[in-house]
């Protein structure tokens, strides 16, 4: 019984990078979704939530085509960097960010929406900028929801299979993640290896869910329903 620790380490690295990108991009997107009164906001919400219902292979196919050398984006990236994104770690990162987007943005937006509007207006009336209000008022109050989104995004990326296989293939040490390692072990009839890696991910998933529900309970204590 053996675990492909290289694949596990790659999954952790990919999950950490994806979570960091979603923190940077997801917070402003969620803040806009929480406060915007635009009539077409539902279209943006639908786009953000699309990976929840879209088959991973379909999303992976479109990402692969979009990043490929025949697409304008793929040619632009290749012209700027001299390399192609498909079947690389960078390509996996792009696909993972898109696939895990709703798992981060939706908890962020829900937490922001629970912050009382009167606190924002009070902060603005005291001369604090919108950015300062966001940093000093919104983030501390919405922190449980923010952490929940980050934890869910990290865990979701750890278990990715279809998207990473379509965009990254199965290159050991480059794009071979833990989920692909399990698939390979099963294909090779190495059920002991597959079981060991699966058990590791099972334990990790349980911890993630425990943390998520704990944070949700804390958030409910901070803002009890009326």
C-alpha positions in Angstrom: 0.0 0.0 0.0 1.6 3.3 -1.1 0.5 6.8 -1.6 1.8 9.0 -4.5 2.9 11.8 -2.4 4.1 13.8 -5.4 0.6 13.8 -6.7 -0.8 14.7 -3.3 1.8 17.6 -3.0 0.8 18.8 -6.4 -2.9 18.8 -5.4 -2.1 20.8 -2.3 0.0 23.3 -4.3 -2.8 23.7 -6.9 -5.4 24.1 -4.2 -3.4 26.7 -2.3 -2.7 28.7 -5.5 -6.4 28.5 -6.6 -7.6 29.6 -3.1 -5.2 32.6 -3.2 -6.4 33.7 -6.6 -10.0 33.3 -5.6 -9.3 35.4 -2.5 -8.0 38.2 -4.7 -10.6 38.0 -7.4 -13.6 36.6 -5.5 -13.8 39.3 -2.7 -14.5 42.2 -5.0 -16.8 40.1 -7.2 -18.8 39.0 -4.1 -18.9 42.5 -2.7 -20.4 43.8 -6.0 -22.9 40.9 -6.0 -23.9 41.7 -2.4 -24.5 45.4 -2.9 -25.3 45.8 -6.6 -28.9 46.8 -7.6 -28.4 46.3 -11.3 -31.3 44.6 -13.0 -29.0 42.3 -14.9 -27.1 41.2 -11.8 -28.9 37.8 -12.1 -26.9 37.1 -15.3 -23.6 37.6 -13.4 -24.9 35.3 -10.6 -25.8 32.7 -13.2 -22.3 32.8 -14.7 -20.6 32.5 -11.3 -22.8 29.6 -10.4 -22.5 27.8 -13.7 -19.7 25.4 -12.6 -22.1 24.0 -10.0 -24.3 22.4 -12.7 -22.0 22.2 -15.7 -20.3 18.8 -16.1 -16.6 19.0 -15.3 -15.6 17.5 -18.7 -17.7 20.2 -20.5 -16.0 23.0 -18.6 -12.6 21.4 -19.1 -13.2 21.0 -22.8 -14.1 24.7 -23.3 -11.2 25.8 -21.1 -8.9 23.6 -23.2 -10.2 25.1 -26.4 -10.0 28.6 -25.0 -6.4 28.2 -23.9 -5.3 26.2 -27.0 -3.0 27.5 -29.7 -5.8 28.0 -32.2 -7.7 30.5 -30.0 -7.0 34.2 -29.8 -6.4 33.9 -26.0 -4.1 31.0 -26.5 -2.1 32.7 -29.2 -1.8 35.9 -27.0 -0.5 33.9 -24.0 2.0 32.0 -26.2 3.2 35.3 -27.7 3.7 36.9 -24.3 5.2 34.0 -22.4 6.6 31.8 -25.2 4.7 28.7 -23.8 1.3 27.2 -24.0 -1.1 26.8 -21.1 -2.7 23.4 -21.8 -1.0 20.5 -20.0 0.9 22.8 -17.7 0.4 23.8 -14.0 -0.6 27.3 -15.1 -3.3 25.8 -17.3 -4.5 23.7 -14.4 -4.6 26.8 -12.2 -6.8 28.7 -14.7 -9.2 25.8 -15.0 -9.3 25.3 -11.2 -10.1 28.9 -10.5 -13.1 28.8 -12.9 -14.3 25.5 -11.6 -14.1 26.5 -7.9 -15.3 30.1 -8.4 -18.8 29.6 -7.0 -17.5 27.7 -3.9 -15.7 30.9 -2.9 -17.8 33.7 -4.3 -21.2 32.5 -3.0 -20.1 32.2 0.7 -18.3 35.5 0.4 -21.4 37.3 -1.0 -23.7 35.7 1.5 -21.5 36.9 4.4 -21.3 40.4 2.9 -25.1 40.5 2.5 -25.5 39.8 6.2 -23.5 42.9 7.3 -26.1 45.5 8.3 -26.3 48.4 5.9 -26.5 50.9 8.8 -23.0 50.0 9.8 -21.7 50.8 6.3 -23.6 54.1 6.2 -22.3 55.0 9.7 -18.7 54.4 8.6 -19.2 56.4 5.4 -20.7 59.3 7.4 -17.6 59.4 9.6 -15.5 60.1 6.5 -14.0 56.6 6.1 -13.6 55.6 2.5 -15.3 52.7 0.9 -12.1 50.8 0.9 -11.4 51.6 4.5 -15.0 50.6 5.4 -14.6 47.3 3.6 -11.3 46.6 5.4 -12.3 47.8 8.9 -16.0 46.9 9.1 -17.1 44.4 6.5 -14.1 42.0 6.5 -14.1 41.5 10.3 -17.9 40.9 10.4 -17.9 38.6 7.4 -14.7 36.7 8.3 -16.5 33.4 9.1 -18.1 33.4 5.6 -14.8 34.4 4.0 -13.0 31.6 5.7 -15.8 29.2 4.8 -15.4 30.1 1.1 -11.7 29.7 1.2 -11.9 26.3 2.9 -14.5 25.1 0.4 -12.5 26.3 -2.6 -9.4 24.6 -1.3 -11.2 21.3 -0.6 -13.1 21.4 -3.9 -9.8 21.9 -5.8 -8.2 19.0 -3.9 -10.9 16.6 -5.3 -11.0 17.8 -8.9 -10.8 15.1 -11.6 -12.6 15.8 -14.9 -11.4 19.4 -15.3 -7.8 18.7 -14.5 -7.7 15.6 -16.7 -9.1 17.5 -19.6 -6.9 20.6 -19.3 -3.7 19.1 -17.8 -3.7 15.5 -18.8 -1.7 13.0 -16.7 1.9 14.2 -16.5 3.7 12.9 -13.4 5.1 15.7 -11.3 3.5 18.3 -13.6 -0.3 17.8 -13.8 -0.9 14.4 -12.1 -3.1 15.2 -9.1 -4.2 13.0 -6.2 -7.6 12.2 -7.9 -5.9 11.2 -11.1 -3.5 9.1 -9.1 -6.4 7.2 -7.6 -7.8 6.6 -11.1 -4.5 5.3 -12.3 -4.2 2.9 -9.3 -7.6 1.5 -10.0 -6.8 1.1 -13.7 -3.6 -0.8 -12.7 -5.6 -2.9 -10.2 -3.6 -1.4 -7.3 -6.6 -1.2 -5.0 -4.4 -0.8 -1.9 -2.7 2.3 -3.3 -6.1 3.7 -4.4 -7.6 2.9 -1.1 -4.8 4.6 0.8 -5.0 7.8 -1.2 -8.8 7.8 -1.0 -8.7 7.4 2.7 -6.4 10.4 3.0 -8.8 12.5 0.9 -11.8 11.2 2.9 -10.2 12.3 6.2 -9.3 15.6 4.7 -12.9 16.1 3.4 -14.3 15.3 6.8 -12.1 17.9 8.5 -13.1 20.5 5.9 -16.8 19.8 6.5 -16.4 20.0 10.3 -14.6 23.4 9.9 -17.2 24.7 7.5 -20.2 23.8 9.7 -18.4 25.1 12.7 -17.9 28.5 11.0 -21.5 28.5 9.9 -22.6 28.0 13.5 -20.4 30.8 14.6 -21.8 33.1 11.9 -25.3 32.2 13.0 -24.4 33.2 16.6 -23.0 36.5 15.4 -26.1 37.3 13.3 -29.0 35.3 14.7 -32.1 35.3 12.6 -34.9 37.5 13.8 
